[in-house]
Amino acid sequence: MNRLYKKILVLLLFPFTIASAQLKPQHNLQFNQLAERWDEAMPLGNGMLGALVWQKDNKLRLSLDRADLWDERKALDLSKFNFKWVEEQVLKKDYGPVQKLGDAPYDRIPYPTKLPAAAIEFDLGTFGKCVSNVLDIGTALNTVKFENGVVFNCYIHALQPQGYFSFENLPAIPQLIIHNYNSGKSQEESDNSHASQGLEKLGYEKGTVTKTANSIRYRQPTYNGHYYEVLVHWKTFPGNKMIGAWTISNNQPAVLPALNTAAKEPTGWNTHIRWWKNFWARSSVSLSDTLIEKQYYRELYKLGSVARAGAPAITLQAVWTADNGSLPPWKGDFHNDLNTQLSYWPAYTGNHLAEAATFTDWLWKIKAKNQQYTKQYFGVEGLNVPGVVTLSGDPMGGWIQYSLSPTVSAWCAQYFYWQWKYSMDRQFLKNRAYPYIHDAATYLENITRYKDGVRKLPLSSSPEYNDNRIDAWFFEWSNFDLSLAKFLFTAATEVSKAAGKAEEAKHWQQILEQLPGYEVNETGFTIAPGQNLNESHRHMSQYMAIYPLALLDENRLEDKTIIENSLKRIEEKGTRAWCGYSFSLMASLYARAYKADSAAKQLQIFASNFCSPNSFHLNGDQKGGQYSGFTYRPFTLEGNFAFAQGVHELLLQSRMGYIQVFPAVPASWQNVSFHTLRTEGGFLVSATKENGTPTKVVIKAEKGGMVKIKLPFTDFHFSGPAKKYEVKDGIVAFDMKPNEEVVIRNANH
């Protein structure tokens, strides 16, 4: 074997260890067996390609996926109804026709849907028992060792559209397993995963498989002339060694670089680990609670695996579509009434703006189609986004209160606002944030009605409250819709000012002032006027003004009363109807109210009860209903990523124009630190708590500007280029220039 391939095999078998102050071996996924379910498999991904490594029927199986494999045939026919017609049916109290046109096609017709690609299998018959199965999250390398000395390695390159695998001590030959996309016997499995119809319902033509001595090519026709290809090739070496690669193409032939000495770097290992090293260097945390810390790092690993420039936004399962013979849960779509949004929460504070940009990039890409939808369905100019949407931006239907909600673009606009506020990128403000928020605000102004000094929506709702019944609609603002409207017009005012459009900013401020006040009573935020939270419910939508919109602040007396009463009401109704994401979302709500122990408890429950052994969020309570009546196991990602943001909210918050350090750290967490978490204003903040005492805060300004920060100590030593500071109401304010750094130390430590 030549020297180049010896080097490659050594790299695969003895991976480079990423140096990080906080990433630890115990954060890795490590077992002494292979998973026997796809939703417990080792997950690998690079935003576009994904793989799940597990065991099925005594075969080592790699379930292969590509993010943009979709069947986008239309089931919903918007030529038959619109928002005005829906309002008329609700007024007539005749909702059956609406359900038939808006909801039934989603359940009855298998498309549009995300598609799984194929699987690679290796016969385990001669491997012996698995003795070690480790996913090194620092390098995204999965290594499996067997008792007879066989070692299997695999990874997906961080930047290139290809995955790699290798064997040592046995040159196993791969077999390609194709999915049943043709008519015939269903291969769907009953695995309690809320899977949809069997894949055979799609009725594609039979795919073709072409084999050579060391390659397999599979071409699968899908719909309307579309197709995808899977290509696998491998090369064996003396000494019972083998290296292989695979890729998936969409509507073009699959191509892989040759596995021979003509290729300068056949595996691209060095560029792969460099990407992951840079990813982990962006930020880090160290927590006293080892369970929460371990789950946190696994969530960030998943974020790095599913978000990449040029790839689609994060769907319900991203690059890990179910491998059980069925369409994925909820068709693996973009659910914009919570799921897509929560998936991006940790990218901002976590200092992963490149990963965050995959959401705004996708929203920008589908903007023109969304504007057409806005004109067709709502009958006005401007921009709204479907609540349930395909890869290319078409509405899919479903419960139309939410799948065709009138305020989806207001929530999507927050991510353009955040991308600007956390980066302070003037070009992004000019070219993306301002125009997107402007168009969304224009639409919401046009769709609302102004009468007697008050602006209102024709119909309002609160995600999934009263499900798909007629009483899910309200003729007055729900607090969900109202909070989003208040946020949107506030953001439109701010971005217009920042873009130098003073008159436009004045206009949006006037529209904002036409909105009514929140509907609150002794229970805090209601669902809508006349509708209290009367039962446990998985969505916390009526509390949007507390988080994530942060329009209320616990430090203001009038807001504190609303927040405290709202939290009390949630606790009274209990968690029996919560899903896993409810707990991780609730952590941020508690953190915003400075209820540190309650916030940490939600994170502990989520990690202990609502996740698979591989850390996937499975929605239901996996311990038999200890905390929730939902005990099923559909895999979706939003709960995982909301968990990571819940950790951030304990450590650092951007709120009402100022930064707060250690706002909600439990007193029992004696030793806590974080490094270069990001805040609004483009500031990178690090802080340390030692033996129960906060000791130091470091602030670096990327773009410069005024810093307003609430410190975890009152007496301090201030050092850095910024010489002057003011303290008012416990908030320290000072100016910083670009790239300056300030160190503030506890004077009593």
Helices and strands as residue ranges (DSSP letters): H 3-13, G 25-27, E 29-31, G 38-40, E 42-45, E 49-56, E 59-66, E 70-71, G 78-80, H 83-92, H 96-102, H 104-108, E 113-114, E 118-123, E 130-136, E 141-146, E 151-156, E 163-168, E 175-178, G 199-202, E 208-212, E 215-221, E 227-237, E 241-250, H 269-281, E 284-286, H 290-306, G 329-332, E 334-335, H 339-343, H 345-349, H 353-365, H 367-373, I 374-378, E 388-389, H 400-403, H 408-423, H 426-428, I 429-433, H 434-447, E 449-451, E 454-456, G 470-472, H 479-498, H 502-513, E 520-521, E 524-525, G 541-543, H 557-573, H 580-592, H 596-609, H 638-651, E 652-655, E 658-661, E 672-679, E 683-690, E 693-701, E 705-710, E 716-719, E 726-728, E 731-736, E 741-746
